[in-house]
Amino acid sequence: MAARSHSAAILRSCMSLLPPPSGQGLLSALVARLKGFWGGPGPDSMHGQHAEQLNSILDELPGEQGASEQPAGDDQTQRLYEEHAGRLRAEAEAEANARRLLVAQEQWTEYLAQKEQDTGALLGRAQQLQGLMAQMAAATGGDAAAAAAVAEMGRLVEELGVAAAEARASAAQLKAETERGKRSSSQANLAADGDVEMKRQREDGGSEDGAAEEEDGQQAAGGAGAAGDLAPEQQQPGFIGPQIPAAAAAALAAGNGAAAAADPDSFRERAKYIPLRLNMEERRLLRLLEAALAVSEYTDKVDVLSWRNKSGRVHAQIRDMCAILCGLVVAQDYRRGQQLIVERDFAQLRQFFQDCFEVGRRHKIMNPEKMRDTYGKLIYLLMDACDPEIQELLEFKCVRPLRTVYSLLEERGALALLDDPLMEQATAEIVSADRPRFEVQRAIKAKERARDQLARRYRSRGLDEEEILHCLYSISDNNAYLLFNRDPVDRMIAYLHRYFVPHSVEQGYSLAIQGGSQGARLTHSHERQYHYVLQSLTLWREISHEMFKLWYLTDADMLREGNHYRLQNTGQGLNRVQSAPLVGRAMQQILARCQRRLGGWVGSSVVHLGDHNVPSALFFIDKYTQVPRILNPVVLVLDELPKLCKDAQIAAYVQSTFGGVEAARKEILLDFFRHAFDGSGADNFFDAGSCIDGRLTSAWNWCSKIEKKRYHSLFKLAGFTGFDGDFK
């Protein structure tokens, strides 16, 4: 802690914005003080155009750049810029409204398709009943009452037939119109691409402000992908988000073609997305990086709407990036940091910077519950560092590929290790639970022997035993994550099967919900709600199972060069809206796998990604890291109730209030399965409801009301403190 506090103090001193001497910028003032202390100027090894541009940016005062490009009395330039910014805002708003309309069309189409199925099922049952009534009438010998009942049943069947035909026609018509609208939108994007290029050519011939406006336009439209056909996953009915060129998506997916055909649960496939466990040196770099990010205010300064042009924002990005880079080096090696501040040759330390940032990214994937207050600043800084203009000034790339188990073994020619039958035993997570101690010890010894055998079998001149064990430990870390984050979903599914049956309803324990009653926005019968809950939990289970892969793809989507973003007020503050083609494709594959396994789908299959609801892949993946935080406390309470009731006084309380342990469990599960999946949590069906993300929104809404539940006392007795977890 003392070392971390010391590092943070050094970083804070390097990045603080104290008023510099007159005519000097932040780093120039620091250089002047260092020169005065050590006596004599540092060597000036930087030269060339890039060095001069970087020095001019770092030496200027905050706000000086904007003033220099905005002469006094030049109202026309400012007015043109404001008009351009207003046009971009109007285009973004129109695009958001178009997406809302697309969501409504998708949801209405799925609703009509469901009603078509329901009406057809009712018609079939009515026809069966009509046949039975006709047989009964024939058996009674032409009774008048029976004949009247048969005639009335015939009219009912006819009316149901008309209703079924209308539902079928309406569903087909709306589906065709939705598909036609998508094709028209795609063609409009292609046609608009030429107009955009012509406008940019005209602006290129204008002033420097015109060029800045062009760059603003590119950034504003970058997340939407103004050109090209839609990518395959966006042509699917369930994808809602920014459009990206199909060619770009195909290039991104080129390396994943074989992965789609491979077994997703094989060690060879899983190892591609399992990061290597950090060693001691990397953990030191991680502490250094976390200290730097803890005192950084990068996003507070950069992601604001007060910038008058893009160049001012870029200069602010560069100044803060360089401050963070200098702080990292000073805290790691004071003399080396002194030299960097004087010479400003960041490219010379590219390996160190890349290692620091890669360690932070890898640690987050391995531990999604960590760095909750600093990872956003890290990923946003690296997103800006991927901009070609900034890379050109810094003369190096801050981002390099993540180190995974697969990449290490592939580099050393030892991929055969992943296909060895002993891998299962060598990396299995040992659960003690109710097992005898001698069985647990025997399983531990068998696991250690399997590891030693694999290490001896696959060691070579390029890969020693320690590195093999390092890979095995990394895979074991993934199995441990699955135990504590995926298994609670399996437990909740088991509770659903144990206490509820879809085709019959126990008195007082119906899962049926009615829209407008008790905050519900959906109307489901007991059977439909049962399947809706089962499908939602199954989807969450599959997402938790693929969490490392989704985090890996999120990192790739957000840090891909050319995948621009735009700042937009999404109704939840100012956020970066960016497309996420790799995560979108992976989610479509997971959703399709769940639908095949369950044999259908209740509710909407719309996936929000890259819109005002889920602005980027980071928001999307962060939503689903909350699933174990929601389910773990509920499962813990349900499991602990029998143990708590071993106390006579608690057992008496549970018996008098709830009617026993089983009755208390059923009351908790009934309320959870009804109101954590009722479409609540927002004021419209675009932001909540039965869509893929709306299911999780409803669950969070249920969590926010846990204190008002009758069974909240049982949660407190079981040690419940909250659903949110730790932010460190």
C-alpha positions in Angstrom: 0.0 0.0 0.0 2.9 2.4 0.8 4.5 1.7 -2.5 1.2 2.2 -4.3 0.6 5.5 -2.5 4.1 6.7 -3.3 3.5 5.8 -7.0 0.2 7.6 -7.0 1.8 10.7 -5.4 4.4 10.8 -8.1 1.9 10.4 -10.8 -0.4 13.0 -9.3 2.5 15.5 -9.3 3.3 14.8 -12.9 -0.3 15.1 -14.1 -1.6 17.9 -11.9 -2.7 21.0 -13.7 -1.1 23.6 -11.5 -0.8 27.1 -13.1 2.5 27.1 -15.0 4.8 30.0 -15.3 3.7 32.7 -17.8 4.1 31.5 -21.4 4.8 27.9 -20.5 2.7 24.7 -20.7 2.4 21.9 -18.2 5.4 19.8 -19.3 7.5 22.8 -20.2 7.1 24.1 -16.7 8.0 20.7 -15.3 11.1 20.5 -17.6 12.2 24.0 -16.4 12.0 22.9 -12.8 13.9 19.7 -13.5 16.6 21.6 -15.4 16.9 24.0 -12.5 17.3 21.2 -10.1 19.8 19.1 -12.1 21.5 22.0 -13.7 21.8 22.0 -17.5 19.4 21.2 -20.3 18.6 17.7 -21.3 19.6 16.3 -24.7 17.3 17.2 -27.5 17.1 14.0 -29.5 13.8 14.7 -31.2 13.8 16.3 -34.6 11.6 16.4 -37.7 8.1 17.5 -38.3 6.4 15.1 -35.9 8.7 16.2 -33.0 8.0 19.9 -33.7 4.2 19.3 -33.8 4.3 17.3 -30.6 6.4 19.9 -28.8 4.1 22.7 -30.0 1.1 20.9 -28.6 2.7 20.1 -25.3 4.0 23.6 -24.8 0.7 25.4 -25.5 -1.4 26.6 -22.6 -4.8 24.9 -22.1 -7.3 26.9 -24.2 -4.5 28.6 -26.2 -5.1 26.5 -29.2 -8.8 27.3 -29.5 -8.1 31.0 -29.1 -5.4 31.0 -31.8 -7.7 29.4 -34.3 -10.6 31.7 -33.5 -9.6 35.3 -34.2 -11.5 38.1 -32.6 -14.4 39.2 -34.7 -14.5 36.2 -36.9 -18.1 35.4 -36.3 -18.7 33.8 -39.7 -16.3 31.0 -39.1 -17.8 30.2 -35.7 -21.3 30.4 -37.1 -20.4 27.9 -39.9 -18.9 25.6 -37.3 -22.0 25.8 -35.1 -24.3 25.1 -38.1 -22.1 22.1 -39.0 -22.3 20.8 -35.4 -26.0 21.3 -35.4 -26.4 19.4 -38.6 -24.4 16.5 -37.1 -26.6 16.5 -34.1 -29.7 16.4 -36.2 -28.4 13.6 -38.3 -27.5 11.6 -35.1 -31.0 12.2 -33.7 -32.6 11.1 -37.0 -30.5 8.0 -37.0 -31.5 7.2 -33.4 -35.2 7.7 -34.3 -34.8 5.4 -37.3 -33.3 2.7 -35.0 -36.2 3.1 -32.6 -38.6 2.6 -35.5 -36.7 -0.5 -36.5 -36.8 -1.9 -33.0 -40.6 -1.2 -33.0 -41.0 -3.0 -36.3 -38.9 -6.0 -35.1 -40.8 -6.3 -31.9 -44.2 -5.9 -33.5 -43.3 -8.5 -36.2 -42.3 -11.0 -33.6 -45.5 -10.2 -31.6 -47.7 -10.8 -34.6 -45.9 -14.0 -35.4 -46.5 -15.2 -31.9 -50.2 -14.3 -32.1 -50.4 -16.2 -35.4 -49.1 -19.3 -33.7 -51.5 -18.8 -30.7 -54.5 -18.3 -33.0 -53.6 -21.3 -35.0 -53.3 -23.4 -31.9 -56.7 -22.2 -30.6 -58.3 -23.0 -34.0 -56.9 -26.5 -33.9 -58.3 -27.1 -30.4 -61.7 -25.6 -31.5 -61.9 -28.0 -34.5 -61.1 -30.9 -32.2 -63.9 -29.8 -29.8 -66.3 -29.4 -32.8 -65.6 -33.0 -33.9 -66.3 -34.3 -30.3 -69.5 -32.3 -30.1 -70.7 -33.6 -33.5 -70.0 -37.2 -32.2 -72.0 -36.5 -29.0 -74.9 -35.0 -31.0 -75.0 -38.1 -33.3 -75.0 -40.3 -30.2 -77.9 -38.5 -28.6 -80.1 -39.0 -31.7 -80.5 -35.5 -33.0 -81.2 -33.6 -29.7 -82.2 -30.0 -30.4 -79.9 -28.6 -27.7 -76.9 -30.6 -29.0 -77.6 -29.5 -32.6 -77.7 -25.9 -31.5 -74.4 -26.3 -29.6 -72.8 -27.9 -32.7 -74.1 -25.0 -34.9 -72.7 -22.5 -32.4 -69.4 -24.3 -32.3 -69.3 -24.2 -36.1 -69.7 -20.5 -36.1 -66.9 -20.1 -33.5 -64.6 -22.2 -35.5 -65.3 -20.1 -38.6 -64.6 -16.9 -36.7 -61.4 -18.3 -35.3 -60.4 -19.3 -38.8 -60.9 -15.8 -40.0 -58.9 -14.4 -37.1 -56.1 -16.9 -37.8 -56.0 -15.9 -41.4 -55.9 -12.2 -40.5 -53.1 -12.7 -38.0 -51.2 -14.8 -40.6 -51.6 -12.1 -43.3 -50.7 -9.2 -40.9 -47.6 -11.0 -39.7 -46.4 -11.8 -43.3 -47.2 -8.2 -44.5 -45.3 -6.5 -41.6 -42.4 -8.9 -42.0 -42.1 -8.1 -45.7 -42.3 -4.4 -45.0 -39.6 -4.6 -42.4 -37.3 -6.5 -44.8 -38.1 -4.0 -47.5 -37.3 -1.1 -45.2 -33.9 -2.7 -44.4 -33.1 -3.0 -48.0 -34.1 0.5 -48.8 -32.0 1.8 -45.9 -29.0 -0.1 -47.2 -29.5 1.3 -50.7 -29.9 4.8 -49.3 -26.6 4.4 -47.5 -24.9 3.4 -50.7 -26.4 6.4 -52.6 -25.6 8.8 -49.8 -22.0 7.7 -49.8 -21.4 9.5 -53.1 -23.0 12.7 -51.8 -20.8 12.5 -48.7 -17.7 12.1 -50.8 -18.6 15.0 -53.0 -19.3 17.2 -50.0 -15.9 16.2 -48.5 -14.1 17.1 -51.7 -15.7 20.5 -51.7 -14.7 21.0 -48.0 -11.2 19.8 -48.8 -10.8 22.8 -51.1 -11.9 25.2 -48.4 -10.2 26.5 -45.2 -8.6 24.6 -42.4 -11.8 24.9 -40.5 -13.5 23.1 -43.3 -11.1 20.2 -43.0 -11.8 20.1 -39.3 -15.5 20.0 -40.0 -14.9 17.1 -42.4 -13.1 15.2 -39.6 -15.9 15.8 -37.2 -18.3 14.4 -39.8 -16.2 11.3 -40.2 -16.1 10.8 -36.5 -19.8 11.4 -36.1 -20.6 8.9 -38.9 -17.9 6.5 -38.0 -19.9 4.3 -35.7 -22.7 4.0 -38.2 -20.6 3.1 -41.2 -22.1 5.3 -43.9 -20.9 3.2 -46.8 -21.2 -0.3 -48.0 -23.7 -3.2 -47.7 -24.7 -4.4 -44.3 -22.7 -7.0 -42.6 -24.3 -10.5 -42.4 -25.1 -10.3 -38.7 -26.8 -7.0 -39.2 -29.0 -8.4 -41.9 -30.5 -10.8 -39.4 -33.7 -9.7 -37.9 -32.5 -9.5 -34.3 -29.5 -7.1 -34.8 -30.1 -3.4 -33.8 -27.1 -1.1 -34.0 -24.8 0.9 -36.2 -24.3 -0.3 -39.7 -20.8 -1.4 -40.8 -19.5 -2.2 -44.3 -19.8 -5.9 -45.1 -16.3 -5.9 -46.5 -14.9 -4.7 -43.2 -16.9 -7.3 -41.3 -15.8 -10.0 -43.6 -12.2 -9.1 -43.1 -12.7 -9.1 -39.3 -14.3 -12.5 -39.4 -11.7 -14.1 -41.7 -9.8 -15.5 -38.8 -13.0 -16.8 -37.2 -14.3 -19.0 -40.0 -12.7 -22.1 -38.7 -13.6 -21.3 -35.1 -17.3 -21.3 -36.0 -17.0 -25.0 -37.1 -14.8 -26.0 -34.2 -16.1 -27.3 -31.0 -16.6 -24.2 -28.8 -16.0 -26.3 -25.6 -12.7 -27.9 -26.7 -9.5 -26.7 -25.0 -8.0 -25.8 -28.4 -10.9 -23.3 -29.1 -11.2 -22.0 -25.5 -7.5 -21.3 -25.2 -7.7 -18.7 -28.0 -9.6 -16.4 -25.6 -8.0 -17.4 -22.2 -5.4 -14.8 -21.3 -2.2 -15.9 -19.6 -2.1 -15.4 -15.8 0.0 -12.4 -14.8 3.5 -13.1 -13.4 5.2 -11.1 -10.6 6.7 -8.5 -12.9 3.4 -8.0 -14.7 1.6 -7.6 -11.4 4.0 -4.8 -10.6 3.2 -3.1 -13.9 -0.5 -3.6 -13.1 -0.3 -1.8 -9.8 1.6 1.0 -11.5 -1.1 1.3 -14.2 -4.0 1.3 -11.7 -2.3 4.0 -9.7 -1.9 6.1 -12.9 -5.5 5.6 -13.9 -6.8 6.3 -10.4 -5.4 9.9 -10.5 -6.1 10.5 -14.2 -9.0 12.7 -15.3 -8.7 11.8 -19.0 -12.4 11.3 -19.8 -13.5 14.3 -17.8 -11.3 16.6 -19.9 -11.8 14.9 -23.3 -15.3 13.6 -23.5 -17.1 17.0 -23.2 -19.1 19.0 -25.7 -17.4 22.3 -25.1 -14.7 21.8 -27.8 -15.1 24.3 -30.6 -13.4 22.1 -33.2 -11.8 18.7 -33.4 -8.2 19.9 -33.4 -8.7 21.3 -29.9 -10.0 18.0 -28.6 -7.1 16.1 -30.3 -4.5 18.4 -28.6 -6.2 17.8 -25.3 -6.0 14.1 -25.9 -2.3 14.2 -26.7 -1.5 16.4 -23.7 -3.2 14.0 -21.3 -1.9 10.9 -22.9 1.7 12.2 -22.7 1.1 13.2 -19.0 -0.1 9.6 -18.2 2.9 8.1 -20.2 5.3 10.3 -18.3 3.8 9.5 -15.0 4.1 5.8 -15.7 7.8 6.1 -16.5 8.6 8.4 -13.6 6.9 6.1 -11.1 8.7 3.1 -12.5 12.2 4.6 -13.0 12.8 8.2 -11.8 15.9 8.9 -13.9 14.4 7.4 -17.0 11.3 9.4 -16.5 13.4 12.6 -16.1 15.0 11.9 -19.5 11.6 11.2 -21.1 10.2 14.5 -19.8 13.2 16.4 -21.2 13.5 14.6 -24.6 9.8 13.7 -25.2 10.9 10.6 -27.2 8.0 8.3 -26.3 8.7 5.9 -29.1 11.9 4.9 -27.5 9.8 3.3 -24.6 7.1 1.8 -26.8 7.7 -1.7 -25.4 7.2 -0.5 -21.8 4.0 1.3 -22.6 2.6 -1.6 -24.7 3.4 -4.0 -21.8 1.7 -1.8 -19.2 -1.5 -1.3 -21.3 -1.6 -5.0 -22.4 -1.3 -6.2 -18.8 -4.3 -4.0 -17.8 -6.4 -5.3 -20.6 -5.5 -8.9 -19.9 -6.2 -8.6 -16.2 -9.6 -7.2 -16.9 -10.5 -10.1 -19.2 -9.3 -12.6 -16.6 -11.2 -10.8 -13.8 -14.2 -9.0 -15.2 -15.3 -7.9 -11.7 -12.0 -6.0 -11.2 -11.0 -2.4 -12.3 -14.6 -1.3 -12.4 -13.6 2.4 -11.8 -10.5 2.5 -13.9 -10.9 0.2 -16.9 -13.2 2.7 -18.7 -10.5 5.4 -18.6 -7.9 2.8 -19.9 -10.0 1.6 -22.8 -11.1 5.1 -23.8 -7.5 6.4 -23.8 -6.4 3.5 -26.0 -9.4 4.1 -28.3 -8.1 7.6 -28.9 -4.5 6.3 -29.1 -5.6 4.2 -32.1 -6.4 7.4 -34.1 -3.9 7.6 -37.0 -3.2 11.3 -36.3 -2.2 10.6 -32.7 -0.1 7.5 -33.6 1.7 9.7 -36.2 2.7 12.2 -33.5 3.6 9.7 -30.9 5.4 7.5 -33.5 4.3 4.2 -32.0 1.1 2.2 -31.3 0.0 1.8 -27.7 -2.0 -1.3 -28.4 -0.6 -4.7 -29.2 -2.3 -8.2 -29.3 -3.2 -9.8 -26.0 -1.1 -12.7 -24.8 -3.3 -15.9 -24.6 -2.6 -19.5 -23.8 -3.2 -20.4 -27.5 -0.8 -17.7 -28.8 2.0 -18.9 -26.5 1.6 -22.5 -27.3 1.4 -21.8 -31.0 4.5 -19.7 -30.9 6.4 -22.5 -29.2 4.9 -25.3 -31.4 3.1 -27.1 -28.6 -0.6 -26.9 -29.6 -0.8 -30.7 -29.2 -0.9 -30.1 -25.4 -4.5 -28.8 -25.8 -5.7 -32.0 -27.3 -4.2 -34.3 -24.6 -6.9 -36.3 -22.7 -5.2 -35.4 -19.4 -6.1 -31.7 -19.9 -9.6 -32.2 -18.3 -8.1 -33.6 -15.1 -5.2 -31.2 -15.0 -7.4 -28.1 -15.1 -10.6 -29.2 -13.4 -12.0 -27.2 -10.6 -12.3 -29.3 -7.4 -15.4 -28.6 -5.4 -15.4 -29.8 -1.8 -19.1 -29.1 -1.1 -20.4 -32.2 0.8 -17.6 -34.5 -0.3 -15.5 -36.3 2.4 -12.1 -34.8 3.0 -10.2 -37.8 1.8 -12.0 -37.7 -1.6 -11.1 -34.0 -2.0 -7.4 -34.8 -1.1 -7.4 -37.7 -3.6 -8.8 -35.4 -6.3 -6.1 -32.8 -5.6 -3.3 -35.3 -5.8 -4.7 -36.7 -9.1 -4.8 -33.2 -10.5 -1.2 -32.4 -9.5 0.0 -35.7 -11.1 -1.8 -34.9 -14.3 -0.1 -31.5 -14.4 3.3 -33.0 -13.8 2.8 -35.6 -16.5 1.7 -32.9 -19.1 4.7 -30.7 -18.1 7.2 -33.6 -18.6 5.5 -34.9 -21.8 5.4 -31.6 -23.7 8.5 -29.8 -22.5 11.0 -28.9 -25.2 13.9 -26.6 -25.9 11.5 -23.8 -26.7 9.0 -24.5 -23.9 10.0 -25.4 -20.4 7.9 -27.0 -17.7 7.3 -23.7 -15.9 5.7 -22.2 -19.0 3.5 -25.3 -19.5 2.3 -25.1 -15.9 1.7 -21.4 -16.4 -0.7 -22.3 -19.3 -2.4 -24.9 -17.2 -2.9 -22.5 -14.3 -4.4 -20.0 -16.7 -6.9 -22.5 -18.0 -7.7 -23.4 -14.4 -8.4 -19.8 -13.7 -11.0 -19.8 -16.4 -12.6 -22.9 -14.9 -12.7 -21.2 -11.5 -14.4 -18.2 -13.0 -17.1 -20.5 -14.6 -17.7 -22.2 -11.2 -18.5 -19.0 -9.5 -20.3 -17.1 -12.3 -21.9 -19.7 -14.6 -22.9 -22.3 -12.0 -25.3 -20.0 -10.1 -27.3 -19.7 -13.4 -27.4 -23.5 -13.5 -28.6 -23.7 -9.9 -31.4 -21.2 -10.7 -32.5 -23.2 -13.7 -32.6 -26.3 -11.4 -34.8 -24.4 -8.9 -37.2 -23.5 -11.7 -37.5 -27.1 -12.8 -37.9 -28.3 -9.2 -40.6 -26.0 -8.0 -42.6 -25.1 -11.2 -44.1 -27.1 -14.0 -45.1 -25.4 -17.3 -48.3 -27.4 -18.0 -49.9 -27.3 -14.5 -50.3 -24.6 -11.9 -50.1 -25.2 -8.1 -52.7 -23.2 -6.2 -51.2 -19.8 -5.3 -48.0 -20.3 -7.3 -48.9 -19.2 -10.8 -46.2 -17.4 -12.7 -48.7 -15.5 -14.8 -48.2 -11.7 -15.1 -50.5 -9.0 -16.4 -49.3 -5.8 -18.0 -50.1 -2.8 -15.8 -50.4 -4.9 -12.6 -47.6 -4.6 -10.0 -45.3 -2.8 -12.4 -45.3 -5.5 -15.1 -45.1 -4.4 -18.8 -45.7 -7.9 -20.2 -48.7 -10.1 -20.2 -47.9 -13.8 -20.0 -49.8 -16.9 -19.0 -48.1 -19.3 -16.5 -46.8 -21.6 -19.2 -45.5 -18.7 -21.4 -43.8 -17.0 -18.4 -42.2 -20.3 -17.4 -40.6 -20.7 -20.9 -39.7 -17.0 -21.0 -37.8 -17.3 -17.7 -36.2 -20.6 -18.8 -35.0 -19.0 -22.1 -33.7 -15.9 -20.4 -31.7 -18.0 -17.8 -30.4 -20.3 -20.6 -29.2 -17.3 -22.5 -27.5 -15.8 -19.5 -25.9 -19.2 -18.8 -24.4 -19.4 -22.3 -23.2 -15.8 -22.1 -21.5 -16.5 -18.8 -19.9 -19.6 -20.3 -18.5 -17.5 -23.2 -17.6 -14.5 -21.0 -13.8 -14.6 -21.7 -14.4 -14.8 -25.4 -16.9 -11.9 -25.3 -14.4 -9.8 -23.3 -11.7 -10.7 -25.8 -13.9 -9.6 -28.7 -15.0 -6.5 -26.9 -11.3 -5.5 -26.6 -10.8 -6.2 -30.3 -13.9 -4.2 -31.4 -13.2 -1.1 -29.3 -9.5 -1.0 -30.2 -9.8 -1.8 -33.9 -8.2 1.0 -36.0 -10.8 2.6 -38.2 -13.7 1.7 -35.9 -14.6 5.4 -35.1 -17.0 6.5 -32.4 -19.2 9.6 -31.9 -20.0 11.4 -28.7 -23.8 11.4 -28.1 -26.2 12.1 -25.3 -27.9 8.8 -25.0 -30.3 9.8 -22.2 -27.8 8.4 -19.7 -25.2 11.1 -20.1 -22.6 11.7 -22.8 -21.3 8.4 -24.2 -19.2 7.1 -27.0 -21.4 5.3 -29.5 -19.4 2.7 -31.6 -20.2 -0.3 -33.7 -19.2 -3.8 -32.4 -19.4 -6.3 -35.3 -17.4 -9.1 -33.6 -19.5 -9.0 -30.4 -22.7 -8.7 -32.4 -21.8 -11.8 -34.4 -20.9 -13.8 -31.3 -24.2 -12.8 -29.6 -26.2 -13.9 -32.7 -24.4 -17.3 -32.5 -25.2 -17.7 -28.8 -28.8 -16.7 -29.3 -29.2 -19.1 -32.2 -27.7 -21.9 -30.1 -30.2 -21.2 -27.3 -33.1 -21.1 -29.7 -32.1 -24.5 -31.3 -31.7 -26.1 -27.8 -35.0 -24.8 -26.5 -37.0 -25.3 -29.7 -38.4 -21.8 -29.9 -38.4 -18.3 -28.4 -40.8 -16.3 -26.3 -40.7 -12.5 -26.7 -38.3 -10.4 -28.8 -34.9 -11.5 -30.0 -33.7 -8.0 -30.7 -30.1 -7.4 -29.6 -29.3 -3.7 -28.8 -25.7 -2.9 -29.6 -24.2 0.4 -30.7 -27.4 2.5 -30.1 -28.6 4.8 -27.4 -29.5 1.8 -25.1 -26.2 0.0 -25.4 -23.7 2.6 -26.9 -20.7 0.2 -27.3 -19.4 -3.3 -26.7 -18.1 -2.1 -23.3 -21.6 -1.3 -22.1 -22.9 -4.5 -23.5 -20.4 -6.8 -21.9 -20.5 -4.9 -18.6 -24.3 -5.5 -18.4 -23.8 -9.2 -18.4 -21.0 -9.2 -15.8 -23.9 -8.2 -13.5 -25.7 -11.6 -13.9 -23.7 -13.5 -11.2 -24.0 -10.4 -8.9 -27.8 -10.7 -9.3 -28.2 -14.5 -9.0 -25.4 -15.4 -6.5 -27.2 -13.7 -3.5 -30.5 -15.3 -4.4 -29.0 -18.8 -4.8 -27.0 -18.3 -1.6 -30.2 -17.4 0.4 -32.1 -20.4 -1.0 -29.2 -22.8 -0.2 -28.7 -21.3 3.3 -32.3 -21.5 4.4 -32.2 -25.1 5.7 -28.9 -24.4 7.5 -30.3 -21.3 9.1 -33.4 -23.1 10.3 -31.3 -25.4 12.4 -31.5 -22.6 14.9 -34.8 -23.1 16.8 -35.7 -19.4 17.0 -35.1 -18.8 13.2 -37.0 -22.0 12.4 -39.9 -20.8 14.5 -39.9 -17.4 12.7 -39.7 -19.0 9.2 -42.5 -21.4 10.1 -44.8 -18.7 11.5 -44.2 -16.1 8.8 -43.8 -18.2 5.6 -45.0 -21.7 6.5 -41.7 -23.5 6.5 -38.5 -23.6 4.5 -40.0 -25.0 1.3 -42.8 -22.4 1.4 -40.2 -19.6 1.9 -38.2 -20.8 -1.0 -41.2 -21.0 -3.2 -42.3 -17.4 -2.3 -38.8 -16.0 -3.1 -38.7 -17.9 -6.4 -42.2 -17.0 -7.4 -41.6 -13.3 -6.9 -38.2 -13.5 -8.7 -39.5 -15.5 -11.7 -42.5 -13.2 -12.1 -41.2 -9.7 -11.4 -37.5 -10.0 -12.4 -38.8 -11.0 -15.9 -41.8 -8.8 -16.4 -40.5 -6.2 -18.8 -40.2 -3.4 -16.2 -37.3 -1.1 -15.7 -37.9 1.7 -18.3 -40.8 3.9 -19.4 -41.1 2.5 -22.9 -40.8 -0.8 -24.8 -37.8 0.4 -26.7 -35.6 0.6 -23.6 -37.1 -2.4 -21.8 -39.6 -5.2 -22.4 -38.9 -8.6 -23.8 -35.8 -7.9 -25.9 -32.5 -9.5 -25.1 -31.2 -6.6 -23.0 -34.6 -5.7 -21.6 -34.6 -9.0 -19.7 -31.6 -7.9 -17.7 -33.1 -4.5 -17.2 -36.1 -6.0 -15.5 -33.9 -8.1 -13.2 -32.0 -5.0 -12.1 -35.3 -3.3 -11.4 -36.3 -6.2 -9.2 -33.0 -5.9 -7.3 -33.7 -2.2 -6.6 -36.9 -3.1 -4.8 -35.5 -6.0 -2.6 -35.8 -4.0 0.6 -39.6 -3.7 0.2 -40.1 -7.5 -0.1 -41.6 -9.5 2.7 -38.7 -12.0 2.6 -36.0 -9.3 2.8 -35.3 -10.4 6.4 -34.3 -13.9 5.2 -31.7 -12.2 2.9 -30.3 -10.3 5.8 -30.1 -13.4 8.0 -28.2 -15.2 5.2 -25.6 -12.4 5.2 -26.8 -10.4 2.2 -25.3 -6.9 1.8 -26.1 -5.9 -1.7 -26.1 -6.8 -5.4 -23.5 -4.4 -6.6 -20.3 -5.9 -5.3 -16.9 -4.1 -4.9 -15.7 -1.4 -7.3 -12.0 -2.1 -6.8 
